[in-house]
């Protein structure tokens, strides 16, 4: 009956392969962690930009609401108030 356990070769290549796999896994985890950090920073920057854009849009909208009344006042100042001849 064949053995279910893998038999290590005499020169230990299975152990070397396993060690190499763990090293690659550790390197992959480091890369993933660095990418997560970069994505977190990018997300924070995007949120800042969106908040700024929203504030500027609200300021522009409130400025537009105030302009018509100031235009009406300027029109009144330019109205000819002389009596007809």
Order of alpha helices (4+ residues) and beta strands (2+ residues): alpha
